[in-house]
Amino acid sequence: MCNEWIGVDLDGTLALYDGWHDEYHIGEPIPLMLERVKKWIAKGIEVKIFTARVSSKNSNKEAACFVIRKWCEKHIGVPLDVTAEKDFFMMELWDDRCISVETNSGLIKSADCLENEVDY
């Protein structure tokens, strides 16, 4: 049994994000990402929603998880697992805030990011 999975951020990656409303509001699906997720699932790849909405800092994370799973069932056809934690089985993370770094080097993978690199 394969435990590997792909993490997909919800707000701004899989669902349109126009600012925070509350745990119960999720935007409409982003078509390109929605189709990508459906193709992965059809190929037997496990996909999980990876979102801060269910982080340990959210006292209402059970409600948020329920709403996200219902959104997934409506738009994807299946209620996906929802997490805010990485583990050793996560193969990839698709997120609108990520910057990809080359393993063991600290080098940024995407040339697009180089011109926007900020020294915090």
Secondary structure, DSSP 8 states (H G I E B T S, - for coil): ----EEEE-TBTTTB---S---TT----B-HHHHHHHHHHHHTT-EEEEE-GGGSTT-TTHHHHHHHHHHHHHHHTSS--EEES---TTEEEEE-TT---B-TTT--BS-HHHHTT----
